[in-house]
Structure formats: structure tokens, C-alpha cells
Amino acid sequence: MTTHDDQDTATFTLKHLGPGVGSKVEQIKANSNYLRGRIAEELAEDSSRFSEDQVQLIKFHGMYQQEDRDARQARKAAGAEKAYQFMIRSRIPGGALTAEQYLVEDELADRYGNGSLRFTTRQSIQLHGVLKGNIRTVLYNINKSLLSTLSACGDVNRNVMACPAPIANRSQAQIQEIAHKVAMHLAPRSRAYHEIWIDGEKASTVGETEEDVEPMYGPTYLTRKFKVGIAYPDDNCIDVFTQDVGLVAKVENDELVGFTVLVGGGMGTTHGKAETYPRLGTPLGDITPDQVLKTVESVLTTLRDYGDRTNRKHARLKYVVEERGIEWIRAEVESRLGTELSDPSPVHFDHVDDHLGWHQQADGRWFLGLHVVNGRVRDNLKAGLRHVVEHFRCNVRLTAWQNILLIDIPSEQRKAIEATLGEYGIAIDPSASGTYRWAMACPALPTCGLAVAEAERILPDVVKEIEAVMQEVGVGGEPISIRMTGCPNGCARPYLGDIGLVGRSKGIYNLHLGGDWGNTRQNEKFLQNVRIENIASTLRPLLALWKEERKEGETFGDFYHRLGAEELQARVAARQAQVEELHA
């Protein structure tokens, strides 16, 4: 690895890449002086945006430069600059916040954002609509609350996910604790974050030399993002197979005894590029709780050293695992660990708990899970949650389904909390969400620069149409998961749902079907280029066949998987021919 002085030439040596500059982003990272770049200088400039190189670097600091694409044409016609704004994402391991931290995020959304919070599919919070001149104030206050945005984005370990429910026993608490330890262990060590955003305050480093500032990542960090998730036995509420590293807890007599490690999951793909694809994780081995940090670090550094630094679309760990094979990965990880892994235990999930409604905790107190449509918190929902958290001082957990758990509630406060939420029109009964209970979408338009179609704004209408069809064919009220994204990158993990809708262009989606209820089976593309107004009618004959021919307890995804696309397409065509014959 080169020194900082060598980086000025933008030519550096990376293991297994050889001399060269890699992709453009690799050059930017190499020349950044450990993520400093010219961020501080450009922050001081009187402008509404950062330059292209700094846009890549600020991701590591927890933000994306975006624009209001709804305003693009009008501003262009008026000769005005694009409506630049920033999304700021907090790093919240396991989705765990204190009441005080939640209230800080809530206040910042009102004072400096667009007035809404967004709970993400990785259990974090995004603030949207922040202007450049307010970024430092927002980050300073987030850090003052003992949260951070460092490594919430960028080519580093992202927010560590974990089952959020504080319900059963000590082992579940341990999972949350381990999630936090992993997040801290894999966090970048660069002092740039504190120097730029926290008034020049120096972060602790491993050593005093520049070379020691990133002992794990090195000056060019990872080839792409890296995601870790920890699942509780028989509750795959975090979609553990979609993680770069998934840890499935092994519990005996309420004691956490170890984990089965999965590697190589990832949802992102690119339309029209067969060399890119979503992939579910492969079992690697079993480890003890005290091996977690070193094992995850060993997988991360394997990506660092062997990931593709020339093609960012091919740079995730899943491609290393798929192309080199699980035995090679295991040997590489074991060599870094200095010990052999035990063979992986079988991993089986047939259950996903969204943790909605009232549940008693192991300590006798209660938590209340509330459904949040697409994770967007605004208007009465935002005001009601703020009122409850502020008045009752309940702590918070965020779920991978973009919902919120209000935790640590004494029994005597339950009725008062229900009454308060009722005043704001916030439903407590999970069934009130209907089919939307198992639906989620990414933000997509108007702010995401990758979006080619709507998702968050349109999914409520799509779900209503699907729900109406389900009622008509006799499967109303049946649980069915629906996931929608505005592009193929898969932030809402659409390749796992009973129904996955992946944007191709304005108003047009690919229809994926056949995921299982435990989120352990990838669905498949059933139809391409379905117009938004035709989604419900396209599903109608399939839902009708499900009603007529399913086995007892068979979900829609399992029904589709059992019969397969070719058989179902033939049956749909035959049914359509019968209808046309009747009307001839």
C-alpha cells in the first residue's frame, strides 16, 4: 500500500490489482488524504453544492448530494441552478436510540430538513432536504447526542443491523450489544470527520503516524459498501441472507452460544448487464461470540484485498464469493483468523416477525410496535411520536421493515400512551395496516439520483389496487409481501418479496414473483416492462389461481415457486382464451 505522498500521482498499488489507477472513484479516494479532500474548503465557499470529487467523499461522512428532480425543468427554464440539497443518514447500530437521540433527530428534521424523518430498511434515520450551509450544524448536533453519521454511506461498513425486539431473554440483549461492537470495530479511524464537522476535534487513532490512521481499511478503503446483519433464531426480520456478512444466532437454554456465518449476500444489480445480479448469502462456518469481531474483520479485509477496483458495478463481496467459491473464501478467512472455522450449522427460517403491537419484555416492561408507511414520518404521525417519546421518555428501536418500536414502557403507562396516540390518529392495531403491513419502498423520486421510476410516492396506490383485487378473488386479508424500488439497486430488497416491483423507466416496472415467507429464497423475474396501471390486473389471474389451487397454508410466493413461471403463464393464457371465447 502506498504512502500519502505517493497518492498525489493518483497511481497506487492495490493487492491483486497491480499498478494502476483503478476506477475514477479509486483515484478520488487515493488522493483524498484519508477522506479529507477539499471538503472543508468547499464547505466554506458560497455555493449550494460540492464539486464532483467531493460528492464521492462526503458519502463516507454520511450524506448524499441530491436535487429536487421535480423542480428540475422549471428551474432549467428559468435559468436557475438545480435545487441542490442533502440527505444525511445516521449510523444507528441495531436501530437502537434513546428518547433523547430520537428527539434530536426529530428537531433537526424540522429546523434544517424538509420536516420529515425517514426510517430506512437498514434501521437508520435519514434527514432529507438539508441545505449545504446547515450540514455542519446538523452533524454537530447528531454527534452531540452520541450518534454519528460517519460510515453511514460510502465504501466502508454500513449500519449494522440486528433484530430490534427486546422481548425474550439475555441472548437478545447480547445481539444488540454485539451489533454495536461490530459497528465500532469496523468504523473508519480517519480524523477527517471530526476535523471537518466537529470543530476540529481530534478523534482517537491507533497510532500517531499518517499510515496508522486506517489500519483496517488503508487509504483507499473498500471496493464498495459492506453490510452486516445479525438475526435471532427463527426470526429473519432483518433479511440476513442479503448481507455481505450475516450472523445467525445460535441460542441454547436462552444462552447465546455462537453464530452461523453467511457471506456474499447483496441485492444490487444493473438492468441489461448479466454480469450483475442479486445474490443471497452462502453459509461459511460457525463461530463463538468472542470470534465475531475478528471474523467479520477478516471477511471485510478479504473484500478490501480481492474486490474489483476497476468496475464498481462488479465490486461487491458477492462477486468474490460467487466467482472464487465458498471454499476459497473460507480458506482466506481462516488464514486471516489463524484458526479453522467449524462447519456451518443448517440455517432455516420460516418466520418473519414485524414486532408490531404490544409485547412484554423480559424485564416485565412493554414495547409497542407501530407501522410506518414506507418509513416516512411526518404530519400527525411525527407530532404524535414526538409527544409520546418526549412525555413518556420511552426509548426507540427501528426495524428493517421501516417501522418503530417504543420500548421500556411500564404497564401503568400503556393506556395513557394508547390514548395519546389515538389523539393523533395513529393506529395501534397492526391489522389496521391491511396489505400494506408487509409492503415497503425506497425513496426513489424526486431526490434519489439513481431512481428511474417512482417507488415511495406511488406504492400506496399500487397496494390499494392489489388489495382490491385480492378481495375480489377471495384472498383478502392474506399476508403477502410487496416490495418496490425505483431502480434495480434493491434498497428495499425487492428480490425477496412475494411480489417485487423494480423500476425500469417512468411508470414501467419489472415484476418479480416467488419469494418465501422466511426471506431465504430469491424471487424471479416473471414479466418485464409492466406499466404501473397494469400491475394489479396482471396479478389478478395469478392471485385467482392461488385461491383455487394452493395447498393448505401455502403463501403466494410458495405457490408461484411450486408451479413455476412457465406453468403459470400457460394457465393464465388458457384462462384468458376461455374469457375471450365466452365473449366471442
SVG drawing of the C-alpha trace seen along z (x, -y; Angstrom):
<svg xmlns="http://www.w3.org/2000/svg" viewBox="-70 -33 75 62">
<polyline fill="none" stroke="black" stroke-width="0.4" points="0.0,0.0 1.4,-3.4 2.1,-6.3 0.2,-9.6 3.0,-11.2 2.7,-8.6 -1.0,-9.2 -0.5,-12.6 0.3,-10.9 -3.1,-9.0 -1.1,-5.8 -1.0,-3.3 -0.7,0.4 -3.5,2.4 -3.3,6.1 -4.2,8.2 -5.0,5.1 -1.3,4.3 0.0,0.8 -2.8,-1.4 -5.4,-4.0 -8.4,-1.7 -11.8,-3.4 -12.2,-7.1 -13.6,-6.8 -10.5,-4.8 -8.4,-7.7 -10.5,-10.2 -10.2,-8.1 -6.4,-7.6 -5.9,-11.4 -8.3,-12.3 -5.8,-12.2 -8.0,-9.8 -11.3,-11.3 -10.4,-15.0 -10.2,-16.0 -11.3,-19.6 -14.5,-19.2 -13.6,-21.8 -12.6,-24.3 -15.7,-23.8 -17.9,-23.9 -16.6,-27.4 -17.4,-28.5 -20.6,-30.5 -22.3,-27.8 -25.1,-25.3 -23.2,-22.2 -19.9,-20.3 -17.8,-19.5 -17.9,-16.0 -14.9,-14.7 -16.1,-15.9 -19.5,-14.4 -17.9,-11.0 -16.0,-11.8 -18.9,-13.2 -20.7,-9.9 -18.1,-8.5 -19.2,-11.3 -22.8,-10.1 -24.5,-12.2 -25.5,-12.3 -25.8,-15.4 -29.1,-15.3 -31.5,-17.6 -35.3,-18.1 -35.9,-16.5 -39.5,-17.6 -38.2,-21.2 -35.6,-20.4 -37.4,-21.5 -38.9,-24.7 -35.5,-25.8 -33.8,-25.0 -36.4,-27.1 -35.8,-29.9 -32.1,-29.7 -31.7,-28.8 -29.3,-26.3 -30.5,-22.9 -32.3,-22.7 -29.4,-21.1 -30.0,-19.5 -28.5,-16.8 -29.7,-13.6 -28.0,-13.0 -28.0,-9.4 -27.2,-8.5 -25.4,-5.3 -27.7,-3.6 -26.5,0.0 -29.4,2.3 -31.8,-0.7 -31.4,-1.5 -31.9,-5.1 -32.5,-6.7 -35.5,-9.0 -33.2,-12.0 -31.5,-10.9 -34.8,-10.4 -35.9,-13.9 -32.7,-15.4 -33.3,-13.8 -36.9,-15.0 -36.0,-18.6 -33.2,-18.6 -35.7,-17.5 -38.0,-20.5 -35.2,-23.1 -32.9,-22.1 -34.6,-19.4 -37.9,-19.0 -39.9,-18.4 -39.9,-14.6 -37.9,-11.7 -37.3,-8.6 -36.7,-5.2 -34.6,-3.2 -34.6,0.5 -31.3,0.7 -32.7,-0.6 -31.3,-4.1 -32.7,-7.6 -32.4,-9.9 -32.9,-13.6 -33.9,-14.9 -33.7,-18.4 -30.8,-19.7 -29.0,-22.7 -25.2,-22.9 -24.9,-25.7 -26.6,-23.7 -24.7,-20.5 -22.1,-21.2 -24.8,-22.2 -26.8,-19.1 -23.8,-16.8 -22.5,-18.6 -25.9,-18.1 -26.2,-14.4 -22.8,-13.8 -23.6,-15.7 -26.4,-13.3 -23.8,-10.4 -24.9,-9.2 -22.8,-9.7 -23.1,-9.8 -19.6,-8.5 -19.7,-5.4 -23.5,-5.5 -22.6,-5.7 -19.5,-5.1 -17.1,-2.3 -17.0,-1.1 -19.0,1.0 -22.5,-0.5 -25.1,-0.5 -25.0,2.9 -28.5,4.4 -29.9,6.6 -33.2,7.9 -34.6,4.9 -37.1,6.7 -36.2,6.5 -38.5,9.3 -37.2,12.8 -34.0,13.1 -30.4,12.0 -29.4,13.5 -31.4,10.9 -29.7,8.1 -26.4,9.6 -27.2,9.5 -27.8,5.7 -24.6,5.3 -22.6,7.3 -24.1,5.2 -22.8,2.1 -19.4,3.6 -19.1,4.6 -20.1,1.1 -17.5,-0.5 -14.8,2.1 -15.3,1.6 -15.7,-2.2 -13.1,-4.3 -10.4,-5.7 -9.7,-8.8 -9.6,-12.0 -11.1,-13.8 -14.7,-13.5 -14.1,-15.2 -11.7,-17.8 -14.2,-18.9 -17.5,-18.6 -16.9,-18.7 -15.0,-21.9 -11.6,-20.5 -11.8,-18.0 -9.4,-15.1 -10.7,-11.6 -8.7,-8.9 -6.4,-7.0 -4.5,-3.7 -1.1,-5.5 0.4,-8.9 1.6,-8.4 -0.5,-9.0 0.0,-5.4 -1.7,-4.2 -4.9,-6.3 -6.7,-3.5 -5.1,-0.2 -8.0,1.9 -9.1,0.0 -5.9,-1.6 -6.0,-4.8 -8.4,-3.6 -10.9,-1.9 -13.1,0.9 -14.0,1.5 -17.7,0.9 -20.1,0.9 -20.1,3.7 -23.2,4.7 -23.5,6.8 -26.7,8.1 -27.4,10.2 -30.6,12.4 -32.3,14.1 -33.2,17.8 -36.3,18.3 -37.0,14.6 -35.4,13.3 -36.8,9.8 -33.5,8.3 -33.2,10.3 -30.0,11.8 -29.3,13.6 -29.0,10.2 -26.0,9.1 -22.3,9.2 -21.9,10.9 -25.0,12.4 -24.7,13.7 -27.5,16.1 -27.5,16.5 -27.4,20.0 -29.2,20.0 -29.4,22.9 -31.4,22.6 -31.8,18.9 -28.0,18.5 -26.2,17.2 -23.6,19.9 -22.5,18.7 -23.3,17.8 -23.6,19.3 -21.8,17.0 -23.3,16.3 -21.3,14.4 -21.8,12.9 -25.4,11.5 -26.3,8.4 -29.3,7.0 -27.9,4.6 -27.9,5.2 -28.0,3.2 -30.6,3.5 -29.2,5.2 -25.9,6.3 -26.0,10.0 -22.7,9.9 -24.5,8.1 -27.1,9.9 -28.7,10.1 -27.4,12.9 -28.2,14.5 -25.5,15.3 -23.8,18.7 -23.1,20.4 -19.4,20.1 -19.0,21.6 -19.8,21.5 -18.1,19.2 -18.3,18.4 -19.4,15.0 -15.9,14.0 -14.8,14.7 -17.3,12.3 -15.2,9.2 -12.1,10.9 -14.2,13.0 -16.2,10.0 -12.9,8.1 -11.4,11.0 -14.2,11.0 -14.1,7.3 -10.3,7.3 -10.8,10.1 -13.1,7.7 -10.6,4.9 -7.8,7.0 -9.7,9.0 -12.7,6.9 -12.8,5.3 -11.4,1.8 -11.8,1.2 -15.5,1.8 -17.7,0.5 -20.7,2.5 -18.7,5.6 -17.1,4.6 -19.2,6.1 -18.2,9.1 -20.9,11.3 -18.9,11.4 -15.8,12.5 -17.7,15.3 -19.6,16.4 -16.5,16.4 -13.9,17.7 -16.1,20.1 -17.0,20.6 -14.1,23.0 -11.6,20.3 -13.3,17.7 -13.3,20.0 -9.6,20.7 -8.8,17.0 -10.8,16.1 -9.3,18.9 -5.8,17.7 -6.6,14.3 -8.2,15.7 -5.3,18.0 -7.8,20.8 -10.2,23.1 -13.9,22.5 -16.4,25.1 -18.7,26.3 -21.8,24.2 -25.0,25.3 -28.1,25.6 -29.9,22.3 -33.7,22.3 -36.3,19.6 -40.0,19.9 -41.0,16.8 -40.6,13.1 -41.9,11.1 -42.5,7.4 -42.9,6.9 -46.0,4.7 -48.5,4.3 -47.9,4.7 -45.3,7.2 -43.9,7.8 -40.2,7.5 -38.1,9.9 -37.9,7.3 -41.7,7.0 -42.0,3.7 -43.6,3.5 -42.9,2.3 -45.3,1.1 -44.6,1.6 -46.2,-0.9 -46.5,-0.6 -45.0,-3.5 -45.8,-3.6 -42.5,-3.4 -40.8,-4.7 -41.8,-8.2 -42.6,-10.1 -44.4,-13.4 -47.5,-15.4 -49.7,-13.8 -47.5,-10.7 -44.4,-12.8 -46.2,-15.0 -47.7,-12.1 -44.4,-10.1 -42.6,-13.2 -45.3,-13.8 -45.1,-10.2 -41.4,-10.0 -41.0,-13.4 -43.6,-12.9 -43.1,-9.2 -39.4,-9.1 -39.7,-5.7 -36.6,-4.6 -36.8,-3.6 -35.9,-0.8 -36.2,-1.0 -37.0,2.1 -35.8,3.4 -39.4,3.0 -39.2,-0.7 -41.3,-0.6 -40.8,-1.9 -40.8,-0.2 -41.4,-2.3 -39.7,-0.3 -39.2,-0.1 -42.8,-1.1 -44.1,-0.4 -47.5,1.3 -49.2,-1.7 -48.3,-3.9 -49.9,-1.7 -53.4,-3.2 -52.1,-6.8 -49.8,-6.1 -52.7,-4.5 -54.9,-7.5 -52.2,-9.9 -51.5,-8.1 -55.3,-8.0 -55.5,-11.7 -53.1,-11.9 -55.0,-9.3 -52.1,-6.8 -53.4,-3.2 -52.1,-0.7 -53.7,2.5 -51.3,3.9 -54.2,5.3 -55.3,1.7 -52.4,1.5 -54.1,4.2 -52.0,5.5 -49.5,2.6 -48.3,4.2 -45.8,6.3 -45.0,3.6 -42.1,1.3 -40.4,-1.0 -37.3,-3.0 -37.4,-6.9 -36.8,-7.0 -38.1,-10.2 -37.7,-13.1 -34.4,-13.0 -32.5,-9.8 -30.2,-10.4 -30.3,-6.7 -34.1,-6.5 -35.6,-5.9 -39.2,-5.4 -41.4,-6.2 -41.5,-4.0 -42.4,-5.6 -44.9,-8.0 -46.7,-5.5 -46.7,-2.3 -49.7,-3.2 -51.9,-3.4 -50.5,-0.2 -51.1,1.6 -54.7,0.4 -55.3,1.7 -53.7,5.1 -55.7,5.2 -58.9,4.6 -58.1,7.5 -57.3,9.8 -60.7,9.0 -62.4,9.7 -60.7,13.1 -61.2,14.3 -57.8,13.9 -58.4,10.6 -56.6,10.3 -54.0,13.0 -50.4,11.8 -48.4,11.0 -45.2,9.1 -44.8,6.4 -41.5,4.5 -40.9,1.7 -37.8,-0.2 -37.3,-3.0 -34.2,-1.3 -32.6,2.2 -30.1,1.4 -32.5,3.0 -32.6,0.8 -36.0,2.1 -34.8,5.7 -37.4,6.3 -35.8,9.6 -37.1,11.3 -40.8,10.4 -43.8,12.4 -44.1,9.6 -41.1,7.4 -41.6,4.3 -38.3,2.9 -38.4,-0.4 -37.1,-0.4 -38.3,-3.8 -41.0,-6.3 -44.2,-4.3 -42.7,-0.9 -41.5,1.9 -40.2,5.5 -42.5,7.8 -40.7,10.4 -42.5,13.2 -41.8,16.2 -40.0,15.2 -40.7,17.2 -42.1,16.0 -38.8,16.6 -36.9,14.4 -34.5,17.2 -35.4,17.6 -34.8,15.1 -37.8,14.5 -37.5,14.4 -38.5,12.1 -41.9,13.0 -42.6,10.2 -40.6,7.2 -41.8,3.7 -45.2,3.8 -46.9,0.4 -47.8,-0.9 -51.5,-1.0 -51.4,2.7 -49.7,4.2 -52.9,5.2 -54.7,6.5 -51.5,8.5 -51.6,10.1 -55.3,10.8 -55.3,14.2 -52.3,15.3 -54.0,14.4 -57.2,16.2 -55.2,19.3 -53.6,19.1 -57.0,19.0 -58.2,22.0 -55.2,24.3 -53.0,23.6 -52.2,26.1 -53.2,25.6 -51.3,22.7 -49.4,22.1 -48.3,18.5 -48.5,16.7 -44.7,16.9 -44.6,20.6 -47.5,21.3 -45.6,19.5 -42.4,21.3 -44.1,24.7 -45.7,24.3 -43.1,22.1 -43.3,19.3 -43.8,21.4 -46.7,23.4 -48.4,20.3 -48.0,18.3 -49.6,21.2 -52.5,21.3 -53.0,17.6 -53.1,17.7 -55.6,20.6 -57.8,18.7 -57.6,15.6 -58.5,17.7 -61.6,19.0 -62.7,15.5 -62.3,14.3 -64.2,17.4 -67.1,16.6 -67.3,13.0 -66.9,14.0"/>
</svg>
